[in-house]
Structures are given as C-alpha cells and as structure tokens.
Amino acid sequence: MPQRFSELRHALPNASSNLLADRLRELERHGVIRRRKLASTAGPQVYELTEWGRKLEPIVLALGDWGIDAPNPTEPTSLSATSVLIFLRGAARPDPAAAPIVCRLDLDGSVWTVCADSGKVQVHSGEPATADISLRTDPKTLGSLLADPASLDAALAEGSVTFVGDLLALNRLLYGG
C-alpha cells in the first residue's frame, strides 16, 4: 500500500519526523522500499515496497497472527489505519469457494479497495473501479468488528459504521462463510 510521508508519520505518532525520514532513506538504500510520484506531475511522493520488500509480507502477516491475542493498546493509543488493514488481511477468512467481493473502504477519510477472492484478501489504496459493498468507519471500530462479529449490529445502530450494499457480503468478507 503506497503511503505518503504524512500518512506514515500519522501512523507512527511517537516517531519524530527526522527519525522516520532516516529510516525511510535506509530502507530505500537497501532496496526494501522505493519512492515514486503519484500520477499527476505535481503529485506527492509515496513510499512503497519493492518486489524484494514484498517478500516480507508473509512475515508481517504472521506477526499479526501471533499478536492477535495481545491486549489492545491502552487509550488514547489505538490501531492505525495501516495496522488495522494488516489485521484485516490476516483476520478476514473469506470462503475460497464464494464469489469474489470488492469493498470500498473509507477509513478515516482515506479510501481503500479490499478484494476477497479465492479465500484471500488483498488491500490497495484508492477507489475501486466498481464495488459490491461500501463501508465507512475508523480503524478502532474496524478492529473491533474483526475481533467480535457480534459488534457489527451495534456499530451500525450507533453510526460508527456506515454501510451500503449486501450485508451478507460484508459478513462473508469479514467473517467468512
């Protein structure tokens, strides 16, 4: 998921800008990430994993699986959008035999495309071309939904989740079946 410096900075509130910039330069120098400009000529730069850096993905997902039973961070700390998207990739268990699902996910004002197909979940930044379902929430609420399927009805009722589409498809995406 390509990220702007400001998005990375927001996801790592306890890291100074200088420290983050130093680490990004180091990762870039070692070929783990690369910088590129977005489509427009005046577009901002984003950081993204290289092919070699993507080989770390199974390790990060395995760490997420390992940490799934860890207590949630104490308030006011909570999962960042990036953290909860990694949690989504590891926690969602879509049925491999079910039809593909494309979800437009608005998470704290940033839009993501979440695709469930053949039992796997992929997440990409940006608008999907078409979406079966649309979900708007915050990282903390999405983390709660993934951890406790029973919380969906309450989140919808209280308005912490806005949803458009087939509720069965959302349940299939988040909880499998």
VENDABEL-V95651 format. One record per pair of residues at least 12 apart in sequence whose C-alpha atoms are under 10 Angstrom apart, sorted by the first residue. I is the first residue (numbers start at 1). J is the second residue. D is the distance in whole Angstrom. If there is no record, write none. Layout:
BEGIN
i->I j->J d->D
i->I j->J d->D
END
This chain:
BEGIN
i->1 j->46 d->9
i->1 j->47 d->9
i->1 j->48 d->6
i->1 j->49 d->8
i->1 j->82 d->9
i->1 j->85 d->10
i->1 j->112 d->9
i->1 j->123 d->7
i->1 j->124 d->6
i->1 j->125 d->6
i->1 j->126 d->9
i->2 j->33 d->10
i->2 j->34 d->10
i->2 j->35 d->9
i->2 j->36 d->9
i->2 j->38 d->10
i->2 j->45 d->9
i->2 j->46 d->6
i->2 j->47 d->5
i->2 j->48 d->5
i->2 j->49 d->8
i->2 j->124 d->8
i->2 j->125 d->7
i->2 j->126 d->10
i->3 j->35 d->10
i->3 j->45 d->8
i->3 j->46 d->5
i->3 j->47 d->5
i->3 j->48 d->7
i->3 j->49 d->10
i->3 j->82 d->9
i->3 j->125 d->8
i->4 j->35 d->9
i->4 j->36 d->10
i->4 j->37 d->10
i->4 j->38 d->10
i->4 j->44 d->7
i->4 j->45 d->6
i->4 j->46 d->4
i->4 j->47 d->6
i->4 j->48 d->9
i->5 j->17 d->9
i->5 j->20 d->9
i->5 j->21 d->8
i->5 j->24 d->9
i->5 j->44 d->9
i->5 j->45 d->8
i->5 j->46 d->7
i->5 j->47 d->7
i->6 j->46 d->10
i->7 j->46 d->9
i->7 j->80 d->10
i->7 j->81 d->9
i->7 j->82 d->9
i->7 j->110 d->10
i->8 j->20 d->8
i->8 j->21 d->10
i->8 j->24 d->10
i->8 j->46 d->10
i->8 j->47 d->9
i->8 j->80 d->10
i->8 j->82 d->9
i->9 j->21 d->9
i->10 j->80 d->8
i->10 j->81 d->9
i->10 j->82 d->10
i->11 j->79 d->9
i->11 j->80 d->5
i->11 j->81 d->7
i->11 j->82 d->7
i->11 j->83 d->8
i->12 j->80 d->8
i->12 j->82 d->10
i->13 j->77 d->10
i->13 j->80 d->10
i->24 j->47 d->8
i->27 j->49 d->9
i->27 j->53 d->9
i->28 j->47 d->9
i->28 j->48 d->9
i->28 j->49 d->9
i->28 j->50 d->9
i->28 j->53 d->10
i->30 j->53 d->10
i->31 j->49 d->9
i->31 j->50 d->7
i->31 j->51 d->9
i->31 j->52 d->7
i->31 j->53 d->7
i->32 j->48 d->9
i->32 j->49 d->6
i->32 j->50 d->6
i->32 j->51 d->8
i->32 j->52 d->6
i->32 j->53 d->4
i->32 j->54 d->8
i->32 j->55 d->9
i->32 j->56 d->9
i->33 j->47 d->6
i->33 j->48 d->5
i->33 j->49 d->4
i->33 j->50 d->5
i->33 j->51 d->9
i->33 j->52 d->8
i->33 j->53 d->6
i->33 j->54 d->9
i->34 j->46 d->8
i->34 j->47 d->6
i->34 j->48 d->6
i->34 j->49 d->6
i->34 j->50 d->6
i->34 j->51 d->10
i->34 j->53 d->9
i->35 j->47 d->5
i->35 j->48 d->7
i->35 j->49 d->9
i->35 j->50 d->10
i->36 j->48 d->8
i->57 j->86 d->10
i->58 j->90 d->10
i->60 j->86 d->8
i->60 j->90 d->10
i->61 j->86 d->7
i->61 j->87 d->8
i->61 j->88 d->10
i->61 j->89 d->8
i->61 j->90 d->6
i->61 j->91 d->10
i->62 j->90 d->8
i->63 j->87 d->10
i->63 j->90 d->10
i->64 j->83 d->9
i->64 j->84 d->10
i->64 j->86 d->7
i->64 j->87 d->6
i->64 j->88 d->10
i->64 j->89 d->9
i->64 j->90 d->7
i->64 j->91 d->9
i->65 j->86 d->10
i->65 j->87 d->8
i->65 j->89 d->10
i->65 j->90 d->6
i->65 j->91 d->8
i->67 j->87 d->10
i->68 j->87 d->8
i->68 j->90 d->9
i->68 j->91 d->8
i->68 j->147 d->9
i->69 j->147 d->10
i->72 j->140 d->10
i->72 j->143 d->10
i->72 j->144 d->10
i->77 j->140 d->10
i->78 j->139 d->8
i->78 j->140 d->6
i->78 j->141 d->10
i->78 j->143 d->9
i->79 j->138 d->10
i->79 j->139 d->6
i->79 j->140 d->6
i->79 j->141 d->10
i->79 j->142 d->9
i->79 j->143 d->8
i->80 j->107 d->10
i->80 j->108 d->10
i->80 j->138 d->9
i->80 j->139 d->6
i->80 j->140 d->8
i->80 j->143 d->10
i->81 j->107 d->7
i->81 j->108 d->8
i->81 j->110 d->9
i->81 j->138 d->8
i->81 j->139 d->5
i->81 j->140 d->9
i->81 j->142 d->9
i->81 j->143 d->10
i->82 j->107 d->10
i->82 j->139 d->9
i->83 j->139 d->8
i->83 j->143 d->9
i->84 j->107 d->10
i->84 j->138 d->9
i->84 j->139 d->6
i->84 j->140 d->8
i->84 j->141 d->10
i->84 j->142 d->7
i->84 j->143 d->6
i->84 j->144 d->10
i->84 j->146 d->9
i->85 j->107 d->9
i->85 j->112 d->9
i->85 j->114 d->9
i->85 j->122 d->10
i->85 j->123 d->7
i->85 j->124 d->10
i->85 j->139 d->8
i->85 j->142 d->9
i->85 j->143 d->9
i->86 j->122 d->10
i->86 j->123 d->9
i->87 j->142 d->9
i->87 j->143 d->7
i->87 j->146 d->8
i->87 j->147 d->9
i->88 j->114 d->9
i->88 j->121 d->8
i->88 j->122 d->9
i->88 j->123 d->9
i->88 j->142 d->8
i->88 j->143 d->8
i->88 j->145 d->10
i->88 j->146 d->7
i->88 j->147 d->10
i->88 j->173 d->10
i->88 j->174 d->8
i->89 j->114 d->9
i->89 j->115 d->10
i->89 j->116 d->10
i->89 j->120 d->8
i->89 j->121 d->6
i->89 j->122 d->7
i->89 j->123 d->7
i->89 j->174 d->10
i->90 j->120 d->9
i->90 j->121 d->8
i->90 j->146 d->10
i->91 j->121 d->9
i->91 j->143 d->10
i->91 j->146 d->7
i->91 j->147 d->8
i->91 j->174 d->8
i->91 j->175 d->8
i->91 j->176 d->10
i->92 j->116 d->9
i->92 j->119 d->9
i->92 j->120 d->8
i->92 j->121 d->7
i->92 j->146 d->7
i->92 j->147 d->10
i->92 j->171 d->10
i->92 j->172 d->9
i->92 j->173 d->6
i->92 j->174 d->5
i->92 j->175 d->6
i->92 j->176 d->7
i->93 j->116 d->9
i->93 j->119 d->7
i->93 j->120 d->7
i->93 j->121 d->8
i->93 j->172 d->8
i->93 j->173 d->7
i->93 j->174 d->7
i->93 j->175 d->6
i->93 j->176 d->5
i->93 j->177 d->8
i->94 j->116 d->6
i->94 j->117 d->8
i->94 j->118 d->8
i->94 j->119 d->5
i->94 j->120 d->7
i->94 j->121 d->8
i->94 j->169 d->10
i->94 j->171 d->9
i->94 j->172 d->6
i->94 j->173 d->5
i->94 j->174 d->7
i->94 j->175 d->7
i->94 j->176 d->4
i->94 j->177 d->6
i->95 j->116 d->9
i->95 j->117 d->8
i->95 j->118 d->7
i->95 j->119 d->5
i->95 j->120 d->8
i->95 j->172 d->7
i->95 j->173 d->8
i->95 j->175 d->9
i->95 j->176 d->5
i->95 j->177 d->5
i->96 j->116 d->9
i->96 j->117 d->7
i->96 j->118 d->4
i->96 j->119 d->4
i->96 j->120 d->7
i->96 j->176 d->9
i->96 j->177 d->9
i->97 j->117 d->9
i->97 j->118 d->6
i->97 j->119 d->7
i->97 j->177 d->9
i->98 j->116 d->9
i->98 j->117 d->8
i->98 j->118 d->7
i->98 j->119 d->8
i->98 j->169 d->10
i->98 j->172 d->8
i->98 j->173 d->10
i->98 j->176 d->9
i->98 j->177 d->8
i->99 j->116 d->9
i->99 j->117 d->7
i->99 j->118 d->8
i->99 j->119 d->10
i->99 j->169 d->9
i->99 j->172 d->10
i->100 j->115 d->7
i->100 j->116 d->6
i->100 j->117 d->5
i->100 j->118 d->7
i->100 j->119 d->9
i->100 j->120 d->10
i->100 j->121 d->10
i->100 j->132 d->9
i->100 j->169 d->9
i->100 j->172 d->10
i->100 j->173 d->9
i->101 j->114 d->8
i->101 j->115 d->6
i->101 j->116 d->5
i->101 j->117 d->7
i->101 j->118 d->10
i->101 j->121 d->9
i->101 j->131 d->8
i->101 j->132 d->6
i->101 j->133 d->8
i->101 j->169 d->7
i->101 j->170 d->9
i->101 j->172 d->9
i->101 j->173 d->7
i->102 j->114 d->6
i->102 j->115 d->5
i->102 j->116 d->7
i->102 j->117 d->9
i->102 j->121 d->10
i->102 j->122 d->10
i->102 j->123 d->10
i->102 j->128 d->8
i->102 j->129 d->9
i->102 j->130 d->7
i->102 j->131 d->5
i->102 j->132 d->5
i->102 j->133 d->7
i->102 j->134 d->9
i->102 j->169 d->9
i->102 j->170 d->10
i->102 j->173 d->9
i->103 j->115 d->6
i->103 j->116 d->8
i->103 j->123 d->10
i->103 j->127 d->9
i->103 j->128 d->8
i->103 j->130 d->9
i->103 j->131 d->5
i->103 j->132 d->6
i->103 j->133 d->5
i->103 j->134 d->5
i->103 j->135 d->7
i->103 j->164 d->10
i->103 j->165 d->9
i->103 j->169 d->9
i->103 j->170 d->8
i->103 j->173 d->9
i->104 j->125 d->10
i->104 j->126 d->9
i->104 j->127 d->7
i->104 j->128 d->6
i->104 j->129 d->9
i->104 j->130 d->8
i->104 j->131 d->6
i->104 j->132 d->8
i->104 j->133 d->6
i->104 j->134 d->5
i->104 j->135 d->6
i->104 j->136 d->8
i->104 j->163 d->10
i->104 j->164 d->10
i->105 j->123 d->10
i->105 j->125 d->9
i->105 j->126 d->9
i->105 j->127 d->9
i->105 j->128 d->9
i->105 j->131 d->10
i->105 j->133 d->9
i->105 j->134 d->6
i->105 j->135 d->5
i->105 j->136 d->6
i->105 j->137 d->8
i->105 j->138 d->10
i->105 j->163 d->10
i->106 j->126 d->10
i->106 j->127 d->9
i->106 j->134 d->8
i->106 j->135 d->6
i->106 j->136 d->5
i->106 j->137 d->6
i->106 j->138 d->8
i->106 j->139 d->10
i->106 j->162 d->9
i->107 j->135 d->8
i->107 j->136 d->6
i->107 j->137 d->5
i->107 j->138 d->5
i->107 j->139 d->6
i->107 j->140 d->10
i->107 j->141 d->10
i->107 j->142 d->9
i->108 j->136 d->8
i->108 j->137 d->7
i->108 j->138 d->5
i->108 j->139 d->7
i->109 j->136 d->8
i->109 j->137 d->9
i->109 j->138 d->9
i->110 j->125 d->8
i->110 j->126 d->8
i->110 j->127 d->9
i->110 j->136 d->10
i->110 j->138 d->10
i->111 j->124 d->9
i->111 j->125 d->6
i->111 j->126 d->5
i->111 j->127 d->6
i->111 j->128 d->9
i->111 j->135 d->10
i->111 j->136 d->9
i->112 j->124 d->6
i->112 j->125 d->4
i->112 j->126 d->5
i->112 j->127 d->6
i->112 j->128 d->8
i->112 j->135 d->10
i->113 j->125 d->6
i->113 j->126 d->6
i->113 j->127 d->6
i->113 j->128 d->5
i->113 j->129 d->9
i->113 j->130 d->10
i->113 j->131 d->8
i->113 j->134 d->10
i->114 j->126 d->10
i->114 j->127 d->10
i->114 j->128 d->8
i->114 j->131 d->9
i->114 j->133 d->10
i->114 j->134 d->10
i->114 j->173 d->9
i->115 j->128 d->9
i->115 j->131 d->9
i->115 j->132 d->10
i->115 j->173 d->9
i->116 j->172 d->9
i->116 j->173 d->6
i->116 j->174 d->9
i->116 j->176 d->10
i->117 j->173 d->9
i->119 j->173 d->9
i->119 j->176 d->9
i->120 j->173 d->10
i->121 j->173 d->8
i->121 j->174 d->10
i->131 j->165 d->9
i->132 j->164 d->9
i->132 j->165 d->6
i->132 j->166 d->8
i->132 j->169 d->8
i->132 j->170 d->9
i->133 j->163 d->7
i->133 j->164 d->6
i->133 j->165 d->5
i->133 j->166 d->6
i->133 j->167 d->8
i->133 j->169 d->7
i->133 j->170 d->7
i->133 j->173 d->10
i->134 j->162 d->8
i->134 j->163 d->6
i->134 j->164 d->5
i->134 j->165 d->6
i->134 j->166 d->9
i->134 j->170 d->9
i->135 j->161 d->7
i->135 j->162 d->6
i->135 j->163 d->5
i->135 j->164 d->7
i->135 j->165 d->9
i->135 j->170 d->9
i->136 j->159 d->10
i->136 j->160 d->8
i->136 j->161 d->6
i->136 j->162 d->5
i->136 j->163 d->6
i->136 j->164 d->9
i->137 j->155 d->9
i->137 j->156 d->10
i->137 j->159 d->9
i->137 j->160 d->6
i->137 j->161 d->5
i->137 j->162 d->7
i->137 j->163 d->9
i->138 j->160 d->8
i->138 j->161 d->8
i->140 j->160 d->10
i->141 j->155 d->8
i->141 j->160 d->7
i->141 j->161 d->8
i->142 j->155 d->10
i->142 j->160 d->9
i->142 j->161 d->8
i->142 j->174 d->10
i->145 j->161 d->10
i->145 j->174 d->8
i->145 j->175 d->9
i->146 j->174 d->6
i->146 j->175 d->7
i->147 j->174 d->10
i->147 j->175 d->10
i->148 j->175 d->9
i->149 j->171 d->8
i->149 j->174 d->8
i->149 j->175 d->7
i->152 j->170 d->10
i->152 j->171 d->9
END
